[in-house]
Amino acid sequence: MRRTPQALIIALAAGAASLLGTQASFAQDGDDEIEVDPEEGTGEGGEEPEIEIEEPPEGDLEADTASLEAESSAADEAVKVDAKVGDYKVSWQDIVTVIRKPFLKIRRWDLMPMLATTMNDNMVRHVSAGAQLSYYLTDVLSVGVEGQYYSKSFREPFDLVARQARRLPTINQYNFSGALNFHYVPVYGKFAILDKNIVTWETYFTAGLGITQSEVVPRDPRFPGFTNLLITPNVGASMRFFLFKWMTVNVGIRDYLFVDKFEPVNRDAMTNATAEDAKENADSAFINNVMFQLGISFWLPPTFEYTTFR
């Protein structure tokens, strides 16, 4: 269908009027709006309409910082309150930092008075008092000497055997002992008491060689006894608990091994009457004298210093 020139002019005028009546808005960055005012139309000389952009408000640095700190503090409090293990409340205060080794022994003397008692003799109980002096060449290795003086007491089986068998048992008592010892510390650790106080401890092994004097206790008091000087190796294990920089508590078990000589079975006025004859014809037996030891160590010098590499 052909349109006349008048119809075309009327259609173009209607389209222009519809375009001028349209409003447009554009969102930019969430808050900034671009607005076009259709009433202004085009400027003089056919210029484009002006576009107005709203500036974002200026921020407050101090207020933002305070807000972030408040949020962080609230989060920490929530962790302390909400974190639980069973019925026990956990917080950052329950995390304990493991300290460095609080006690050094290298180039220090260990003077330990000690008490000990026999563990494996059912006839005679020996209780000893003595001391041990050691020097630590390194923090785990030391060399030292010890000495003990013994006191005996008869136990109940000694009397029972005498009454039932009508014969006194053959026994020896120990008078004194001494030894040269070496100590090695392979185990070191810590444990907590009531989840608060940390106690440091270590385990050390001992091996040494010394002498022990034993004395025969005659079955018949008419005959004299005799003494034996015995070569005595010893081995043992002990634990040490650190109380202060200058004092520790020690507990341990030591086994003293030797071949002892006992009063001969046949002894009367005609046979083995003297101490020399009885010792020459004595019966021998291998002995394990296992003893429990308790001692308190005093360390010299009483303090120490850590050294670091330059």
C-alpha positions in Angstrom: 0.0 0.0 0.0 1.4 3.4 -1.0 1.3 6.3 1.4 0.9 9.9 0.4 3.5 12.4 1.5 1.1 13.9 4.0 0.7 10.5 5.7 4.4 10.1 6.1 4.9 13.5 7.6 2.1 12.7 10.2 3.8 9.3 11.2 7.2 10.9 11.7 5.8 13.6 13.9 4.0 11.0 16.1 7.2 9.0 16.5 9.3 12.0 17.6 6.7 12.9 20.2 6.7 9.4 21.6 10.6 9.4 21.9 10.6 12.8 23.7 8.1 11.4 26.3 10.2 8.5 27.4 12.2 8.6 30.7 15.4 6.5 31.3 17.3 5.8 34.5 20.6 3.8 34.8 22.0 2.2 38.0 25.8 2.6 38.4 27.7 0.9 41.3 24.5 0.3 43.3 24.0 3.9 44.5 24.9 6.3 41.7 22.0 6.9 39.3 22.2 8.4 35.8 19.0 10.4 35.1 17.9 11.8 31.8 15.3 14.6 32.0 13.2 14.4 29.0 11.6 17.8 29.5 14.9 19.5 28.9 15.2 17.8 25.5 18.1 18.9 23.5 20.1 22.0 24.3 20.7 25.0 22.1 22.2 24.3 18.8 21.2 20.6 19.0 23.4 19.8 22.1 22.9 16.5 24.1 21.1 16.7 27.4 23.2 17.1 30.6 23.7 14.0 32.8 23.9 14.4 36.5 26.0 11.8 38.6 25.5 11.7 42.4 28.9 11.5 44.4 29.2 8.8 47.1 29.3 10.0 50.7 32.7 10.4 52.3 33.7 7.6 54.8 35.0 8.0 58.5 38.3 6.1 59.0 38.2 6.2 62.8 34.6 4.9 62.9 35.4 2.1 60.5 38.5 1.0 62.6 36.5 1.0 65.8 33.8 -1.1 64.2 36.3 -3.7 63.0 37.9 -3.9 66.4 34.6 -4.4 68.1 33.7 -7.2 65.7 37.0 -9.0 66.2 36.6 -8.8 70.1 33.1 -10.2 69.9 34.3 -13.1 67.7 37.1 -13.9 70.2 34.6 -13.9 73.1 32.3 -16.2 71.2 35.2 -18.7 70.6 36.0 -18.7 74.3 32.4 -19.2 75.4 31.3 -21.7 72.7 34.4 -24.0 72.5 34.0 -26.9 74.9 35.5 -30.3 75.4 33.0 -32.4 77.3 31.9 -30.4 80.3 35.2 -28.5 80.5 35.3 -25.0 79.0 38.3 -24.4 76.8 39.8 -21.0 76.1 43.0 -19.6 74.9 44.2 -19.5 78.5 44.3 -23.3 78.6 47.0 -23.4 75.9 50.4 -23.9 77.7 53.6 -23.1 75.9 56.2 -25.9 76.4 59.2 -24.2 77.9 62.8 -25.1 77.1 64.7 -27.6 79.3 64.7 -25.9 82.7 67.6 -27.8 84.2 71.2 -28.2 83.0 73.6 -30.7 84.5 76.7 -30.3 82.3 79.9 -29.4 84.3 78.0 -29.6 87.7 78.5 -31.9 90.7 75.7 -34.0 92.1 76.0 -34.8 95.8 73.3 -37.2 96.8 72.8 -38.5 100.4 70.7 -41.7 100.2 68.9 -44.4 102.1 68.4 -48.0 100.7 66.9 -51.3 101.8 67.1 -54.9 100.6 64.3 -56.1 98.4 65.0 -59.8 97.8 66.4 -61.3 101.0 63.7 -63.1 103.1 66.0 -63.9 106.0 67.9 -60.7 106.7 66.9 -57.1 105.9 69.8 -54.7 105.3 69.2 -51.0 105.5 72.0 -48.8 104.3 72.9 -45.1 104.6 75.4 -43.6 102.2 76.2 -40.9 99.6 77.0 -40.6 96.0 79.1 -37.9 94.3 78.9 -37.6 90.5 80.3 -35.1 88.0 78.5 -34.6 84.7 80.8 -34.5 81.7 77.8 -33.7 79.4 74.2 -33.2 80.2 73.5 -36.9 79.8 76.8 -38.6 80.9 78.5 -38.6 84.3 81.0 -40.4 86.4 81.0 -40.7 90.2 81.7 -42.7 93.3 79.4 -44.0 96.1 79.8 -45.5 99.5 77.3 -47.2 101.8 77.2 -48.5 105.4 74.8 -51.3 106.2 72.8 -52.4 109.2 71.1 -55.8 109.5 67.9 -57.1 111.1 66.5 -60.6 111.1 63.2 -61.2 109.4 60.4 -63.5 110.6 61.4 -66.5 108.3 64.8 -66.6 110.1 63.1 -67.6 113.4 60.5 -69.9 111.7 63.2 -72.0 110.0 65.1 -72.3 113.2 62.1 -73.5 115.1 60.7 -75.9 112.5 64.0 -77.4 111.2 65.8 -77.2 114.6 68.7 -75.6 112.8 69.8 -72.0 112.2 70.0 -70.8 108.6 73.4 -69.9 107.2 73.5 -66.2 106.6 76.0 -63.3 106.0 75.7 -59.7 106.9 77.0 -56.8 104.8 79.2 -54.2 106.5 80.1 -51.6 103.8 80.4 -51.1 100.1 81.9 -48.7 97.6 81.9 -48.3 93.8 82.9 -46.3 90.8 79.8 -45.7 88.7 78.9 -44.3 85.3 75.4 -42.8 84.7 73.7 -42.3 81.3 70.4 -40.3 80.9 68.5 -41.4 77.8 65.0 -40.3 78.8 63.8 -36.8 79.6 60.2 -35.5 79.9 57.6 -33.3 81.6 54.2 -33.9 83.1 51.5 -31.5 84.5 50.0 -31.7 88.0 46.3 -30.7 88.1 46.7 -29.2 84.6 48.7 -26.3 86.0 52.2 -27.0 87.4 54.8 -28.7 85.1 57.3 -31.1 86.7 60.4 -32.1 84.9 61.8 -35.7 85.3 64.3 -38.0 83.7 65.4 -41.6 83.8 69.0 -42.6 84.0 70.8 -46.0 84.0 73.8 -46.8 86.2 76.7 -49.3 85.7 79.7 -49.6 88.0 82.3 -51.7 89.7 83.2 -51.8 93.4 83.8 -53.8 96.5 81.6 -55.1 99.3 82.6 -56.5 102.7 80.4 -59.3 104.0 80.7 -61.0 107.4 79.7 -64.5 108.3 77.1 -64.7 111.2 78.1 -68.0 113.0 75.3 -70.4 113.7 77.1 -71.3 117.0 78.3 -68.2 118.8 81.2 -70.3 120.2 82.9 -70.2 116.8 84.3 -67.0 115.3 83.0 -65.5 112.1 85.1 -64.2 109.2 84.9 -61.4 106.6 85.0 -61.4 102.9 86.0 -58.6 100.5 84.1 -59.1 97.3 84.4 -57.6 93.9 80.9 -56.2 93.2 79.6 -55.0 89.8 76.3 -53.1 89.9 73.6 -52.1 87.5 70.4 -50.2 88.0 67.8 -47.7 86.8 66.6 -44.5 88.6 64.3 -41.6 88.1 65.0 -38.0 89.0 62.4 -35.3 89.7 63.5 -31.6 89.5 62.3 -29.4 92.3 64.7 -26.4 92.1 67.8 -25.4 90.2 69.9 -26.8 93.0 67.8 -29.8 94.3 66.3 -33.0 92.9 64.6 -36.1 94.3 65.9 -39.5 93.2 64.3 -43.0 93.4 65.8 -46.1 91.9 66.6 -49.8 92.0 70.2 -51.2 92.1 71.4 -54.7 91.8 74.7 -55.5 93.4 76.2 -58.8 92.1 79.0 -60.8 93.8 80.1 -64.3 94.8 79.9 -64.6 98.6 81.5 -67.1 100.9 79.4 -68.7 103.7 80.1 -70.7 106.8 80.7 -74.4 106.0 78.0 -76.8 107.0 80.3 -79.1 109.1 81.8 -77.0 111.9 82.5 -78.3 115.3 85.3 -78.3 117.9 87.5 -80.6 115.7 86.5 -79.3 112.2 86.7 -75.8 110.9 87.0 -74.5 114.4 89.1 -71.5 113.6 88.1 -68.6 111.3 91.0 -69.4 108.9 89.9 -73.0 108.5 86.3 -72.1 108.1 87.1 -69.5 105.4 89.3 -71.9 103.5 86.5 -74.5 103.4 83.7 -72.0 103.0 80.8 -72.6 100.6 80.3 -70.1 97.8 77.2 -68.8 96.2 76.3 -66.2 93.6 74.2 -63.3 95.2 72.0 -60.7 93.8 71.6 -58.0 96.4 68.7 -55.9 94.9 68.1 -52.6 96.8 65.6 -49.8 96.6 67.3 -46.4 96.9 65.9 -43.0 97.8 68.0 -39.9 97.7 68.0 -36.1 97.6 70.6 -34.5 95.2 72.2 -31.1 95.9 73.8 -29.6 92.7 77.0 -27.6 92.8 77.2 -24.9 91.6 73.6 -24.2 92.6 72.8 -22.2 89.4 73.6 -22.5 85.7 73.4 -20.3 82.6 72.3 -21.1 79.0 74.8 -20.3 76.3 74.0 -19.7 72.6 76.2 -19.8 69.5 77.6 -16.5 68.2 
